[in-house]
Amino acid sequence: MSSIRYHVKFQTEAQYQSIAYGQGSIYSSACGPASLCNALYTLGIADISIPTMCQLAVSCGARVEGGTVMTTLLRAAASKYHFQYSATSKNTELLAHLHTGGVAILHAGSAYPLFSTSGHFVTAVAASGQTITVLDSYWYGGKYTSSSIRRNYIHVVETGVVKTSLSQCGKATIDRNPSYYLISREMVTEQPTQESAKSEAYTMQYYKTLDDIPTYYRDTVKKLVEQGAIKGTGDGLDLSEDLCRAFTILDHAGLLPG
């Protein structure tokens, strides 16, 4: 069985060396915007270029000296591209989110240099058991053979795509809080159509006579009929089950006369 092939947007393309991103360049400093581009592309939400996402980061104030404030960028991007996000530092929540089809941005630190020797954002796009598939926008030859940690705990699938364990992701983000930004497609709540409303109405149970009414409701309804409070229609009592239930609740609460 062939493995899934991921489309990765790389900040390390040669043309990005000369395009400014705050105090640095896209090439050197845009892992935050790039990781979000990769997240939204993987989810099928939007195909956004790294320079476009960098412009958004600058305009919303997410680009600061030393890096990108991901919470600020996510707030602006979610409003523009319509997705949901939350933050956590719990490995169990990251794993559950990936298993349900979401993606996540991992904020790697410097305490455990798995993805970087300094702060870095990468994108987790899938989980198989405890194995996590990660897209890394800051790619260069030999990156994941340059240290024993990387050689021992990273498996390179193809350019820009690596696999590692959940526990290694936890170690790589141990000095960042939050460690993970969970991203998913925006949930759309469908409004009921006229036809569905009619269909629901047709399933409502109506009672024409006292004998039709379930025993639990019958005494209350009978009392109301005898008091003249319920007179029925030309088609019998024509009482819905919801109405019978409401009458019975009020009766048991002592709120009906008699």
C-alpha positions in Angstrom: 0.0 0.0 0.0 1.5 3.4 -1.0 1.8 6.0 1.6 0.0 9.4 1.5 2.0 12.1 -0.2 1.8 15.5 1.3 2.2 18.9 -0.3 4.7 20.9 1.7 5.3 24.6 1.4 9.0 25.4 2.1 10.2 28.7 3.6 13.7 27.7 2.4 13.1 28.3 -1.2 15.9 30.5 -2.7 13.7 33.5 -3.6 12.6 33.8 0.1 16.1 34.8 1.2 15.5 38.3 -0.1 11.9 38.8 1.0 11.7 40.5 4.4 9.6 39.1 7.2 9.8 41.5 10.1 13.5 41.8 11.2 14.5 38.8 9.2 13.5 37.1 6.0 10.9 34.5 5.0 13.8 32.1 4.5 15.1 32.5 8.1 12.1 33.4 10.2 8.8 32.4 8.6 8.2 29.0 10.1 5.1 30.2 11.9 3.3 31.4 8.8 4.6 28.5 6.8 3.4 25.9 9.3 -0.1 27.4 9.2 0.0 27.4 5.4 0.8 23.7 5.5 -1.9 23.1 8.1 -4.7 24.8 6.1 -3.6 23.2 2.8 -3.6 19.7 4.4 -7.1 20.2 5.7 -8.3 21.5 2.3 -9.3 24.8 3.8 -7.2 27.1 1.7 -4.1 27.2 -0.5 -2.2 30.2 0.8 1.3 31.3 -0.2 3.9 31.8 2.6 4.4 35.5 1.6 0.6 36.1 1.8 0.5 34.5 5.3 3.5 36.6 6.4 1.7 39.8 5.3 -1.2 38.8 7.5 1.1 38.1 10.4 2.7 41.5 10.1 -0.6 43.3 9.6 -2.3 41.7 12.7 0.8 42.2 14.9 1.7 38.5 15.2 5.2 39.2 13.9 7.4 40.4 16.8 11.1 40.6 17.4 12.4 37.1 17.8 9.5 35.2 16.2 5.8 34.9 15.5 3.0 35.0 18.2 1.0 32.0 16.9 -2.1 32.8 19.0 -2.3 36.3 17.4 -1.8 34.9 13.9 -4.4 32.1 14.4 -7.0 34.6 15.6 -6.6 36.7 12.5 -6.3 33.8 10.1 -9.3 31.9 11.6 -11.5 35.0 10.9 -10.3 35.3 7.4 -10.1 31.6 6.3 -12.8 30.1 8.6 -11.4 27.3 10.7 -11.4 26.4 14.4 -8.4 26.2 16.7 -7.5 25.6 20.3 -4.3 25.2 22.3 -3.0 22.5 24.6 0.2 21.1 26.0 -1.2 17.6 26.6 0.1 14.7 24.4 -3.2 12.8 24.8 -5.2 15.8 23.4 -2.8 16.1 20.4 -3.1 12.4 19.6 -6.9 12.4 19.9 -7.1 15.4 17.6 -4.9 13.9 15.0 -6.8 10.6 15.1 -10.1 12.5 14.4 -8.7 14.1 11.3 -7.4 17.4 12.6 -3.9 18.8 12.2 -1.7 20.7 14.7 1.1 23.2 14.8 3.9 22.1 17.2 5.9 24.8 18.9 9.3 23.2 19.2 11.8 24.7 21.6 15.5 24.5 22.3 15.6 22.3 25.4 15.4 19.1 23.2 16.6 19.9 19.7 14.6 17.4 17.7 13.2 19.7 15.1 15.4 22.7 15.7 18.2 24.0 18.0 16.0 27.1 18.7 12.3 27.9 18.5 10.5 26.4 15.5 7.0 25.6 14.3 6.2 22.4 12.4 2.9 20.9 11.4 1.6 17.5 12.6 -0.8 16.1 10.0 -1.5 12.5 10.9 -1.2 9.9 13.6 -0.9 6.1 13.3 -1.0 4.7 16.7 1.6 6.7 18.6 3.5 7.6 15.4 3.1 11.2 14.3 3.7 12.5 10.7 5.1 16.0 10.6 5.7 18.5 7.8 8.8 20.7 8.3 8.9 24.0 6.2 12.5 24.7 7.2 14.2 22.0 5.2 17.8 21.6 4.1 20.0 18.6 3.1 21.2 16.5 6.0 19.0 18.2 8.6 17.7 15.0 10.2 21.1 13.2 10.1 23.0 16.1 11.8 22.6 14.8 15.4 22.2 11.5 17.2 18.8 12.6 18.5 17.5 13.2 15.0 19.1 10.0 13.6 17.7 7.9 16.4 14.1 9.4 16.6 13.3 10.8 13.2 12.4 8.8 10.2 12.5 10.8 6.9 9.7 9.8 4.6 10.4 12.3 1.9 11.5 15.9 1.5 9.7 17.9 4.1 7.9 14.9 5.6 9.1 13.0 8.7 7.7 10.6 11.3 8.5 10.5 15.0 6.8 9.3 18.2 4.3 11.1 20.3 6.7 11.1 23.2 9.4 12.7 21.1 6.9 15.5 20.1 6.3 16.1 23.8 10.0 16.3 24.5 10.6 18.7 21.6 7.9 21.1 22.9 8.6 20.7 26.6 9.8 24.3 27.0 7.0 25.9 25.1 3.5 26.7 26.5 1.3 25.9 24.9 3.1 23.1 23.0 0.4 22.4 20.4 -2.2 24.4 18.4 -5.0 22.2 17.3 -6.6 23.1 14.0 -9.8 21.7 12.4 -12.3 22.6 9.8 -15.1 25.0 10.9 -18.2 23.1 11.9 -21.3 24.2 9.9 -24.6 23.8 11.6 -27.3 23.1 9.0 -30.6 25.0 9.4 -33.7 22.8 9.1 -35.4 23.1 5.8 -39.1 23.5 5.3 -39.4 19.9 4.2 -37.5 18.6 7.2 -39.7 20.7 9.5 -42.8 19.1 7.9 -41.3 15.7 8.2 -40.7 16.2 11.9 -44.2 17.5 12.4 -45.6 14.4 10.8 -43.9 12.2 13.3 -45.7 13.8 16.2 -48.2 11.5 17.9 -51.8 12.8 18.3 -54.6 11.3 20.3 -58.3 11.6 19.4 -60.0 9.9 22.3 -59.2 9.2 26.0 -58.7 5.6 25.2 -55.9 6.5 22.8 -54.0 8.4 25.4 -51.2 6.5 27.3 -52.1 5.6 30.8 -49.5 7.9 32.4 -51.3 11.0 30.9 -54.9 9.7 30.9 -56.1 10.7 34.4 -54.9 14.3 34.0 -56.5 14.7 30.5 -59.7 13.1 31.7 -59.9 15.5 34.6 -59.4 18.5 32.3 -62.1 17.2 29.9 -64.6 16.8 32.7 -63.8 20.3 33.9 -64.5 21.6 30.4 -60.9 22.9 30.1 -60.4 20.6 27.1 -63.3 20.4 24.6 -61.6 18.8 21.6 -62.4 19.6 18.0 -64.6 18.1 15.3 -61.9 15.5 14.9 -61.9 14.3 18.5 -59.6 15.6 21.2 -56.7 16.0 18.8 -54.1 16.3 21.6 -50.4 15.9 20.9 -48.2 13.8 23.1 -46.1 16.9 24.0 -49.3 18.7 25.2 -50.4 15.7 27.2 -47.0 15.5 28.8 -47.1 19.2 29.7 -50.5 18.9 31.3 -49.4 15.9 33.3 -46.3 17.7 34.6 -48.3 20.7 35.7 -50.9 18.4 37.3 -48.2 16.5 39.3 -46.7 19.8 40.4 -50.1 20.9 41.8 -50.5 23.7 39.3 -53.8 22.5 37.8 -57.2 22.9 39.6 -59.1 20.0 41.1 
